[in-house]
């Protein structure tokens, strides 16, 4: 429910808050750092019993399909796009 504030409350804060809120209620969550050639982004992930690892865009609480080597799915993520870059995901670092 927090607003995106450029330079103050961005994707990293959203991901940290969702992660901490989930873990405070006993739900194991991962902070996921996405690296691109010219920028970075953060989402969260949950290991599910029926679907495996599920990635969530913390700005919108929407599931996102992430594939290394493909661009971030901005159009379906519901997140504030703060960069003009459309480069591919180079690395997905899942931090439990």
PAZAPA-4460 file (N, C-alpha, C; in steps of 0.05 Angstrom, whole numbers, plus 32768, in hexadecimal, padded with zeros to 4 digits):
% residues 96
    n_x    n_y    n_z   ca_x   ca_y   ca_z    c_x    c_y    c_z   seq   type   mol
   8010   7FE8   8000   8000   8000   8000   8011   8019   8000     1      X     A
   802B   8016   8001   803D   802E   8001   8041   8037   7FE4     2      X     A
   8043   8052   7FE0   8048   805C   7FC5   8065   805A   7FBD     3      X     A
   8069   8057   7FA4   8084   8058   7F99   808E   8075   7F9A     4      X     A
   80A5   8079   7FA6   80B1   8094   7FA7   80CD   8092   7F9D     5      X     A
   80D2   809D   7F86   80EC   809B   7F79   8102   80A5   7F8B     6      X     A
   8116   8094   7F8F   812D   809B   7FA0   8129   8097   7FBE     7      X     A
   8110   8092   7FC6   810A   808F   7FE3   80FD   8074   7FEA     8      X     A
   80E9   806C   7FDB   80DB   8053   7FE1   80D7   8045   7FC6     9      X     A
   80EA   8034   7FBF   80EB   8027   7FA5   80E9   8009   7FA7    10      X     A
   80EE   7FFB   7F92   80EA   7FDE   7F91   80F8   7FCF   7FA8    11      X     A
   8110   7FD8   7FAF   811E   7FCA   7FC4   8110   7FCC   7FDF    12      X     A
   8104   7FE3   7FE5   80F4   7FE6   7FFE   80DB   7FD6   7FFC    13      X     A
   80CD   7FD6   7FE5   80B5   7FC6   7FE2   80BB   7FA8   7FE7    14      X     A
   80D0   7F9E   7FDB   80D7   7F82   7FDE   80DF   7F7B   7FFA    15      X     A
   80EE   7F8C   8008   80F5   7F88   8023   80DD   7F87   8035    16      X     A
   80CA   7F9A   8031   80B2   7F9B   8042   80A0   7F82   803E    17      X     A
   809C   7F7A   8025   808B   7F62   8020   8099   7F4A   802D    18      X     A
   80B3   7F47   8029   80C2   7F31   8034   80C0   7F30   8053    19      X     A
   80C4   7F47   8060   80C3   7F48   807D   80A7   7F43   8087    20      X     A
   8093   7F4E   807A   8077   7F49   8082   806F   7F2C   8080    21      X     A
   8077   7F1F   806A   8072   7F02   8067   807F   7EF2   807D    22      X     A
   8099   7EF7   8081   80A7   7EE7   8095   809D   7EED   80B2    23      X     A
   8093   7F05   80B7   8088   7F0B   80D1   806F   7EFA   80D7    24      X     A
   8062   7EF1   80C2   804A   7EE0   80C6   8050   7EC2   80C2    25      X     A
   806A   7EBC   80C0   8072   7EA0   80BD   8074   7E95   80A1    26      X     A
   8072   7EA7   808D   8074   7E9E   8071   8090   7EA4   8068    27      X     A
   809E   7E8F   805F   80B9   7E92   8055   80B9   7EA0   803A    28      X     A
   80C8   7EB5   8038   80C9   7EC5   801F   80E6   7ECA   8018    29      X     A
   80EB   7ECE   7FFF   8106   7ED5   7FF5   8106   7EF1   7FE9    30      X     A
   811C   7EFF   7FEE   8121   7F18   7FE1   8130   7F11   7FC8    31      X     A
   8127   7F1B   7FB1   8133   7F13   7F97   813E   7F2C   7F8A    32      X     A
   8158   7F2C   7F86   8165   7F42   7F79   8169   7F3B   7F5C    33      X     A
   815E   7F4C   7F4A   8161   7F48   7F2D   8176   7F5C   7F23    34      X     A
   8188   7F51   7F13   819D   7F62   7F08   819A   7F63   7EEA    35      X     A
   819C   7F7B   7EDF   819B   7F80   7EC3   81B4   7F8F   7EBB    36      X     A
   81B9   7F93   7EA2   81D2   7FA0   7E9A   81D5   7FBC   7EA6    37      X     A
   81C0   7FCC   7EA6   81C2   7FE8   7EAE   81B3   7FEF   7EC8    38      X     A
   81A7   7FDB   7ED5   8196   7FE2   7EEC   8190   7FC8   7EFC    39      X     A
   8181   7FCB   7F11   8179   7FB4   7F21   815C   7FB7   7F2A    40      X     A
   8150   7FA2   7F34   8134   7FA2   7F3E   8132   7F8D   7F53    41      X     A
   811E   7F8F   7F65   811B   7F7C   7F7A   80FE   7F73   7F7B    42      X     A
   80FA   7F59   7F7F   80E0   7F4D   7F82   80E1   7F39   7F9A    43      X     A
   80CC   7F2B   7F9F   80CD   7F17   7FB4   80C4   7EFC   7FA8    44      X     A
   80CB   7EE6   7FB6   80C3   7ECC   7FAC   80BA   7EBB   7FC3    45      X     A
   80A8   7EA8   7FBD   809E   7E95   7FD0   80A0   7E79   7FC4    46      X     A
   80A9   7E66   7FD4   80AA   7E4A   7FCB   808F   7E3E   7FD1    47      X     A
   8081   7E35   7FBD   8066   7E29   7FC1   8067   7E0B   7FBE    48      X     A
   8054   7DFD   7FCA   8053   7DE0   7FC9   804A   7DD6   7FAE    49      X     A
   8039   7DE6   7FA0   802E   7DDD   7F87   8039   7DEA   7F6E    50      X     A
   8046   7E01   7F71   8050   7E10   7F59   806E   7E16   7F5A    51      X     A
   807B   7E0D   7F6E   8098   7E13   7F70   809D   7E30   7F78    52      X     A
   80B2   7E3B   7F6E   80BA   7E57   7F75   80A8   7E6A   7F65    53      X     A
   809B   7E7C   7F74   8089   7E90   7F68   8094   7EAC   7F6E    54      X     A
   8097   7EBC   7F5A   80A1   7ED7   7F5D   808A   7EEB   7F5E    55      X     A
   808C   7EFE   7F71   8078   7F13   7F74   8084   7F2F   7F72    56      X     A
   8077   7F40   7F62   807F   7F5C   7F60   8074   7F6A   7F79    57      X     A
   8085   7F73   7F8B   807B   7F7E   7FA5   806D   7F99   7FA3    58      X     A
   8070   7FA7   7F8D   8061   7FC0   7F8A   8043   7FBB   7F85    59      X     A
   803D   7FA4   7F79   8021   7F9F   7F71   8016   7F86   7F7C    60      X     A
   8027   7F75   7F89   801F   7F5B   7F93   8016   7F48   7F7C    61      X     A
   8020   7F4D   7F64   8019   7F3C   7F4D   8030   7F28   7F48    62      X     A
   8028   7F10   7F40   803C   7EFC   7F38   8049   7F05   7F1E    63      X     A
   8063   7F01   7F1C   8072   7F07   7F03   8081   7EEE   7EFB    64      X     A
   8082   7EE9   7EE2   8092   7ED3   7ED6   80AD   7EDE   7ECF    65      X     A
   80C2   7ED4   7EDC   80DD   7EDE   7ED7   80ED   7EC8   7EC9    66      X     A
   80FC   7ED1   7EB4   810D   7EBF   7EA5   8127   7ECD   7EA0    67      X     A
   813D   7EC0   7EA9   8157   7ECB   7EA4   815B   7ECD   7E85    68      X     A
   8166   7EE4   7E7D   816A   7EE8   7E60   8152   7EF6   7E53    69      X     A
   813C   7EFA   7E62   8125   7F08   7E57   8121   7F22   7E66    70      X     A
   8113   7F36   7E5A   810D   7F4F   7E68   80FA   7F4B   7E7F    71      X     A
   80FA   7F5E   7E92   80E6   7F5E   7EA8   80CA   7F63   7E9C    72      X     A
   80B6   7F55   7EA5   809B   7F59   7E9A   808C   7F71   7EA5    73      X     A
   8095   7F89   7E9F   8089   7FA1   7EAA   806B   7FA4   7EA4    74      X     A
   8063   7F9D   7E8C   8047   7FA2   7E85   8033   7F92   7E96    75      X     A
   803B   7F7B   7EA0   8029   7F6A   7EB0   802F   7F6B   7ECE    76      X     A
   8045   7F79   7ED5   804E   7F78   7EF1   803E   7F8B   7F03    77      X     A
   8034   7FA1   7EF8   8026   7FB5   7F09   8039   7FC7   7F18    78      X     A
   8053   7FC5   7F12   8067   7FD5   7F20   806D   7FEF   7F11    79      X     A
   8077   8002   7F20   807F   801C   7F14   8099   8017   7F05    80      X     A
   8098   801C   7EEB   80B0   8019   7EDB   80C0   8033   7EDC    81      X     A
   80D8   8031   7EE7   80E7   8049   7EEC   80FF   804C   7EDA    82      X     A
   8101   803A   7EC6   8118   803A   7EB4   810E   8036   7E98    83      X     A
   811C   8040   7E85   8115   803C   7E69   8121   8022   7E5E    84      X     A
   8133   8016   7E6E   8141   7FFE   7E65   812E   7FE6   7E62    85      X     A
   8132   7FD7   7E4E   8123   7FBE   7E49   8136   7FA6   7E47    86      X     A
   814D   7FA9   7E53   8161   7F94   7E51   8159   7F7B   7E61    87      X     A
   8166   7F65   7E5A   815F   7F4B   7E65   816A   7F48   7E82    88      X     A
   815D   7F36   7E91   8166   7F2F   7EAB   8180   7F1F   7EA8    89      X     A
   8195   7F29   7EB5   81AF   7F1C   7EB4   81B1   7F08   7ECB    90      X     A
   81A7   7F10   7EE2   81AA   7EFE   7EFA   8192   7F01   7F0C    91      X     A
   8189   7EEB   7F17   8174   7EEB   7F2C   8180   7EDF   7F45    92      X     A
   8184   7EF0   7F59   8190   7EE7   7F72   817A   7EE4   7F87    93      X     A
   8174   7ECB   7F8F   815F   7EC5   7FA2   816C   7EC3   7FBD    94      X     A
   8164   7ED5   7FD0   8170   7ED7   7FEA   815C   7ECF   7FFF    95      X     A
   8160   7EB8   800C   814D   7EAE   8020   8155   7EBA   803A    96      X     A
***
